Amino acid sequence: MNHDVTPHGYVNNKDELLKRLRRAEGQVRGIQRMVDEDVYCIDILTQVSAATKALETVALQLLDDHLSHCVAAATREGGDVADAKIKEASAAIARLVRS
């Protein structure tokens, strides 16, 4: 992976992202507890869906930050750097869509 030495696009949203990730972590721990306590399958699936949505929200925020910061900067630079960042972003979008 190519990592810039400049701050990442999410640096301004870092606290919000960490808060969302801690919430998702708590949801996953809750799901583990539900399985351990033999909770009804549909209730567990509902919580899995909520945790998945929470992680998708984080992923979309990171993608938005990446596009508006890293990709935009590379596009201004042009050439191979821009092409590489656009391909990298496109591959990340494809992974999100498939998941």
C-alpha positions, -999 to 999 in steps of 0.1 A, spaced: 0 0 0 11 35 -8 9 57 23 16 94 21 36 112 48 10 140 48 -19 137 72 -47 115 60 -80 130 49 -98 116 80 -76 135 104 -103 162 109 -129 135 116 -107 112 137 -126 116 170 -159 110 153 -146 79 135 -131 65 168 -164 71 185 -183 52 158 -157 24 159 -161 21 197 -198 19 193 -195 -8 167 -171 -27 190 -196 -25 218 -223 -39 194 -200 -68 185 -194 -76 221 -232 -75 227 -236 -100 198 -211 -123 214 -229 -120 247 -262 -128 229 -248 -159 213 -233 -170 246 -267 -165 263 -285 -185 235 -307 -155 224 -332 -160 196 -315 -161 162 -335 -133 146 -327 -110 175 -290 -117 170 -293 -111 133 -309 -78 139 -279 -68 160 -254 -81 134 -272 -59 108 -269 -28 131 -231 -35 137 -226 -40 99 -244 -7 92 -222 10 118 -190 -2 101 -204 7 67 -209 42 79 -173 44 90 -162 30 57 -182 55 37 -169 84 58 -133 72 53 -140 69 16 -154 104 14 -124 118 33 -100 98 10 -117 111 -22 -119 147 -10 -84 148 4 -60 122 -10 -75 117 -44 -82 154 -49 -45 162 -41 -32 135 -64 -55 147 -92 -40 182 -88 -6 167 -91 -16 147 -121 3 120 -140 10 85 -125 3 97 -90 -33 107 -100 -38 75 -119 -26 53 -90 -49 71 -65 -79 69 -87 -73 31 -93 -68 26 -55 -100 45 -47 -119 25 -74 -107 -8 -60 -117 3 -25 -152 12 -38 -155 -22 -55 -146 -39 -22 -172 -20 -3 -199 -27 -29 -191 -65 -29 -192 -67 9 
